[in-house]
Amino acid sequence: MNFRWKYNPTYLRIKYGFKQVLIPLITFQFIRTIILPTSFDVVILGILALAYVAIALEWC
């Protein structure tokens, strides 16, 4: 079988759109964590940062 793409183009569009949305979310969450640090804020910031790293390094 000869596949033209490794990933579905719709998946790639969603993935890179999510990557563009993550930067403002990470920035907002970082500022919120600096002002009022709760454990929930730190966990959310960690999850967002891990999601960005996973997309940037092509882990998913």
Distance bins in CASP14 RR format, pairs under 12 A and 6 or more apart:
PFRMAT RR
TARGET T0000
AUTHOR 0000-0000-0000
RMODE 2
METHOD distances of the structure
MODEL  1
5 11 0 0 0 0 1 0 0 0 0 0 0
5 12 0 0 0 0 1 0 0 0 0 0 0
5 13 0 0 0 0 0 1 0 0 0 0 0
6 12 0 0 0 0 1 0 0 0 0 0 0
6 58 0 0 0 0 0 1 0 0 0 0 0
7 13 0 0 0 0 0 1 0 0 0 0 0
7 14 0 0 0 0 0 1 0 0 0 0 0
7 15 0 0 0 0 1 0 0 0 0 0 0
7 16 0 0 0 0 0 1 0 0 0 0 0
7 58 0 0 0 0 0 1 0 0 0 0 0
7 60 0 0 0 0 1 0 0 0 0 0 0
8 14 0 0 0 0 1 0 0 0 0 0 0
8 15 0 0 0 0 0 1 0 0 0 0 0
9 15 0 0 0 0 0 1 0 0 0 0 0
9 16 0 0 0 0 0 1 0 0 0 0 0
10 16 0 0 0 0 0 1 0 0 0 0 0
10 17 0 0 0 0 0 1 0 0 0 0 0
11 17 0 0 0 0 0 1 0 0 0 0 0
11 18 0 0 0 0 0 1 0 0 0 0 0
11 55 0 0 0 0 0 1 0 0 0 0 0
11 60 0 0 0 0 1 0 0 0 0 0 0
12 18 0 0 0 0 0 1 0 0 0 0 0
12 19 0 0 0 0 0 1 0 0 0 0 0
12 55 0 0 0 0 0 1 0 0 0 0 0
12 58 0 0 0 0 0 1 0 0 0 0 0
12 60 0 0 0 0 0 1 0 0 0 0 0
13 19 0 0 0 0 0 1 0 0 0 0 0
13 20 0 0 0 0 0 1 0 0 0 0 0
14 20 0 0 0 0 0 1 0 0 0 0 0
14 21 0 0 0 0 0 1 0 0 0 0 0
14 55 0 0 0 0 0 1 0 0 0 0 0
14 60 0 0 0 0 0 1 0 0 0 0 0
15 21 0 0 0 0 0 1 0 0 0 0 0
15 22 0 0 0 0 0 1 0 0 0 0 0
15 51 0 0 0 0 0 1 0 0 0 0 0
15 52 0 0 0 0 0 1 0 0 0 0 0
15 54 0 0 0 0 1 0 0 0 0 0 0
15 55 1 0 0 1 0 0 0 0 0 0 0
15 56 0 0 0 0 0 1 0 0 0 0 0
15 58 0 0 0 0 1 0 0 0 0 0 0
15 59 0 0 0 0 0 1 0 0 0 0 0
15 60 1 0 0 1 0 0 0 0 0 0 0
16 22 0 0 0 0 0 1 0 0 0 0 0
16 52 0 0 0 0 0 1 0 0 0 0 0
16 55 1 0 0 1 0 0 0 0 0 0 0
16 56 0 0 0 0 0 1 0 0 0 0 0
16 58 0 0 0 0 0 1 0 0 0 0 0
17 23 0 0 0 0 0 1 0 0 0 0 0
17 24 0 0 0 0 0 1 0 0 0 0 0
17 52 0 0 0 0 0 1 0 0 0 0 0
17 55 0 0 0 0 1 0 0 0 0 0 0
18 24 0 0 0 0 0 1 0 0 0 0 0
18 25 0 0 0 0 1 0 0 0 0 0 0
18 48 0 0 0 0 0 1 0 0 0 0 0
18 51 1 0 0 1 0 0 0 0 0 0 0
18 52 0 0 0 0 1 0 0 0 0 0 0
18 54 0 0 0 0 0 1 0 0 0 0 0
18 55 1 0 0 1 0 0 0 0 0 0 0
18 56 0 0 0 0 0 1 0 0 0 0 0
18 60 0 0 0 0 0 1 0 0 0 0 0
19 25 0 0 0 0 0 1 0 0 0 0 0
19 26 0 0 0 0 0 1 0 0 0 0 0
19 48 0 0 0 0 0 1 0 0 0 0 0
19 51 0 0 0 0 1 0 0 0 0 0 0
19 52 1 0 0 1 0 0 0 0 0 0 0
19 53 0 0 0 0 0 1 0 0 0 0 0
19 54 0 0 0 0 1 0 0 0 0 0 0
19 55 1 0 1 0 0 0 0 0 0 0 0
19 56 1 0 0 1 0 0 0 0 0 0 0
19 57 0 0 0 0 0 1 0 0 0 0 0
19 58 0 0 0 0 0 1 0 0 0 0 0
19 60 0 0 0 0 0 1 0 0 0 0 0
20 26 0 0 0 0 0 1 0 0 0 0 0
20 52 0 0 0 0 0 1 0 0 0 0 0
20 55 0 0 0 0 0 1 0 0 0 0 0
20 56 0 0 0 0 0 1 0 0 0 0 0
21 27 0 0 0 0 0 1 0 0 0 0 0
21 28 0 0 0 0 0 1 0 0 0 0 0
21 48 0 0 0 0 0 1 0 0 0 0 0
21 51 0 0 0 0 0 1 0 0 0 0 0
21 52 0 0 0 0 0 1 0 0 0 0 0
21 55 0 0 0 0 0 1 0 0 0 0 0
22 28 0 0 0 0 0 1 0 0 0 0 0
22 29 0 0 0 0 1 0 0 0 0 0 0
22 30 0 0 0 0 0 1 0 0 0 0 0
22 45 0 0 0 0 0 1 0 0 0 0 0
22 46 0 0 0 0 0 1 0 0 0 0 0
22 47 0 0 0 0 0 1 0 0 0 0 0
22 48 1 0 0 1 0 0 0 0 0 0 0
22 49 0 0 0 0 1 0 0 0 0 0 0
22 50 0 0 0 0 0 1 0 0 0 0 0
22 51 1 0 0 1 0 0 0 0 0 0 0
22 52 1 0 1 0 0 0 0 0 0 0 0
22 53 0 0 0 0 1 0 0 0 0 0 0
22 54 0 0 0 0 0 1 0 0 0 0 0
22 55 1 0 0 1 0 0 0 0 0 0 0
22 56 0 0 0 0 1 0 0 0 0 0 0
23 29 0 0 0 0 0 1 0 0 0 0 0
23 30 0 0 0 0 0 1 0 0 0 0 0
23 48 0 0 0 0 1 0 0 0 0 0 0
23 49 0 0 0 0 0 1 0 0 0 0 0
23 51 0 0 0 0 0 1 0 0 0 0 0
23 52 1 0 0 1 0 0 0 0 0 0 0
23 55 0 0 0 0 0 1 0 0 0 0 0
23 56 0 0 0 0 0 1 0 0 0 0 0
24 30 0 0 0 0 0 1 0 0 0 0 0
24 31 0 0 0 0 0 1 0 0 0 0 0
24 48 0 0 0 0 0 1 0 0 0 0 0
24 52 0 0 0 0 0 1 0 0 0 0 0
25 31 0 0 0 0 0 1 0 0 0 0 0
25 32 0 0 0 0 0 1 0 0 0 0 0
25 44 0 0 0 0 1 0 0 0 0 0 0
25 45 0 0 0 0 1 0 0 0 0 0 0
25 46 0 0 0 0 0 1 0 0 0 0 0
25 47 0 0 0 0 0 1 0 0 0 0 0
25 48 1 0 1 0 0 0 0 0 0 0 0
25 49 0 0 0 0 0 1 0 0 0 0 0
25 51 0 0 0 0 1 0 0 0 0 0 0
25 52 0 0 0 0 1 0 0 0 0 0 0
26 32 0 0 0 0 0 1 0 0 0 0 0
26 33 0 0 0 0 0 1 0 0 0 0 0
26 41 0 0 0 0 0 1 0 0 0 0 0
26 44 0 0 0 0 1 0 0 0 0 0 0
26 45 1 0 0 1 0 0 0 0 0 0 0
26 46 0 0 0 0 1 0 0 0 0 0 0
26 47 0 0 0 0 0 1 0 0 0 0 0
26 48 1 0 1 0 0 0 0 0 0 0 0
26 49 1 0 0 1 0 0 0 0 0 0 0
26 50 0 0 0 0 0 1 0 0 0 0 0
26 51 0 0 0 0 1 0 0 0 0 0 0
26 52 1 0 0 1 0 0 0 0 0 0 0
26 53 0 0 0 0 0 1 0 0 0 0 0
26 55 0 0 0 0 0 1 0 0 0 0 0
26 56 0 0 0 0 0 1 0 0 0 0 0
27 33 0 0 0 0 0 1 0 0 0 0 0
27 34 0 0 0 0 0 1 0 0 0 0 0
27 45 0 0 0 0 0 1 0 0 0 0 0
27 48 0 0 0 0 1 0 0 0 0 0 0
27 49 0 0 0 0 0 1 0 0 0 0 0
27 52 0 0 0 0 0 1 0 0 0 0 0
28 34 0 0 0 0 0 1 0 0 0 0 0
28 35 0 0 0 0 0 1 0 0 0 0 0
28 41 0 0 0 0 0 1 0 0 0 0 0
28 44 0 0 0 0 0 1 0 0 0 0 0
28 45 0 0 0 0 1 0 0 0 0 0 0
28 48 0 0 0 0 1 0 0 0 0 0 0
29 35 0 0 0 0 0 1 0 0 0 0 0
29 36 0 0 0 0 0 1 0 0 0 0 0
29 37 0 0 0 0 0 1 0 0 0 0 0
29 38 0 0 0 0 0 1 0 0 0 0 0
29 40 0 0 0 0 0 1 0 0 0 0 0
29 41 1 0 0 1 0 0 0 0 0 0 0
29 42 0 0 0 0 1 0 0 0 0 0 0
29 43 0 0 0 0 0 1 0 0 0 0 0
29 44 1 0 1 0 0 0 0 0 0 0 0
29 45 1 0 1 0 0 0 0 0 0 0 0
29 46 0 0 0 0 1 0 0 0 0 0 0
29 47 0 0 0 0 1 0 0 0 0 0 0
29 48 1 0 1 0 0 0 0 0 0 0 0
29 49 0 0 0 0 1 0 0 0 0 0 0
29 51 0 0 0 0 0 1 0 0 0 0 0
29 52 0 0 0 0 0 1 0 0 0 0 0
30 37 0 0 0 0 0 1 0 0 0 0 0
30 41 0 0 0 0 1 0 0 0 0 0 0
30 42 0 0 0 0 0 1 0 0 0 0 0
30 44 0 0 0 0 0 1 0 0 0 0 0
30 45 1 0 0 1 0 0 0 0 0 0 0
30 46 0 0 0 0 1 0 0 0 0 0 0
30 48 0 0 0 0 1 0 0 0 0 0 0
30 49 0 0 0 0 1 0 0 0 0 0 0
30 52 0 0 0 0 0 1 0 0 0 0 0
31 37 0 0 0 0 0 1 0 0 0 0 0
31 41 0 0 0 0 0 1 0 0 0 0 0
31 45 0 0 0 0 0 1 0 0 0 0 0
32 38 0 0 0 0 1 0 0 0 0 0 0
32 40 0 0 0 0 0 1 0 0 0 0 0
32 41 1 0 1 0 0 0 0 0 0 0 0
32 42 0 0 0 0 0 1 0 0 0 0 0
32 44 0 0 0 0 1 0 0 0 0 0 0
32 45 0 0 0 0 1 0 0 0 0 0 0
32 48 0 0 0 0 0 1 0 0 0 0 0
33 39 0 0 0 0 0 1 0 0 0 0 0
33 40 0 0 0 0 1 0 0 0 0 0 0
33 41 1 0 1 0 0 0 0 0 0 0 0
33 42 1 0 0 1 0 0 0 0 0 0 0
33 43 0 0 0 0 1 0 0 0 0 0 0
33 44 0 0 0 0 1 0 0 0 0 0 0
33 45 1 0 1 0 0 0 0 0 0 0 0
33 46 0 0 0 0 1 0 0 0 0 0 0
33 48 0 0 0 0 0 1 0 0 0 0 0
33 49 0 0 0 0 0 1 0 0 0 0 0
34 41 0 0 0 0 1 0 0 0 0 0 0
34 42 0 0 0 0 0 1 0 0 0 0 0
34 45 0 0 0 0 1 0 0 0 0 0 0
35 41 0 0 0 0 1 0 0 0 0 0 0
36 42 0 0 0 0 0 1 0 0 0 0 0
37 43 0 0 0 0 0 1 0 0 0 0 0
37 44 0 0 0 0 0 1 0 0 0 0 0
37 45 0 0 0 0 1 0 0 0 0 0 0
38 44 0 0 0 0 1 0 0 0 0 0 0
38 45 0 0 0 0 0 1 0 0 0 0 0
39 45 0 0 0 0 0 1 0 0 0 0 0
39 46 0 0 0 0 0 1 0 0 0 0 0
40 46 0 0 0 0 0 1 0 0 0 0 0
40 47 0 0 0 0 0 1 0 0 0 0 0
41 47 0 0 0 0 0 1 0 0 0 0 0
41 48 0 0 0 0 0 1 0 0 0 0 0
42 48 0 0 0 0 0 1 0 0 0 0 0
42 49 0 0 0 0 0 1 0 0 0 0 0
43 49 0 0 0 0 0 1 0 0 0 0 0
43 50 0 0 0 0 0 1 0 0 0 0 0
44 50 0 0 0 0 0 1 0 0 0 0 0
44 51 0 0 0 0 0 1 0 0 0 0 0
45 51 0 0 0 0 0 1 0 0 0 0 0
45 52 0 0 0 0 0 1 0 0 0 0 0
46 52 0 0 0 0 1 0 0 0 0 0 0
46 53 0 0 0 0 1 0 0 0 0 0 0
46 54 0 0 0 0 0 1 0 0 0 0 0
47 53 0 0 0 0 0 1 0 0 0 0 0
47 54 0 0 0 0 0 1 0 0 0 0 0
48 54 0 0 0 0 0 1 0 0 0 0 0
48 55 0 0 0 0 0 1 0 0 0 0 0
49 55 0 0 0 0 0 1 0 0 0 0 0
49 56 0 0 0 0 0 1 0 0 0 0 0
50 56 0 0 0 0 0 1 0 0 0 0 0
50 57 0 0 0 0 0 1 0 0 0 0 0
50 59 0 0 0 0 1 0 0 0 0 0 0
50 60 0 0 0 0 0 1 0 0 0 0 0
51 57 0 0 0 0 0 1 0 0 0 0 0
51 59 0 0 0 0 1 0 0 0 0 0 0
51 60 0 0 0 0 1 0 0 0 0 0 0
52 59 0 0 0 0 0 1 0 0 0 0 0
52 60 0 0 0 0 0 1 0 0 0 0 0
53 59 1 0 0 1 0 0 0 0 0 0 0
53 60 0 0 0 0 0 1 0 0 0 0 0
54 60 1 0 1 0 0 0 0 0 0 0 0
END
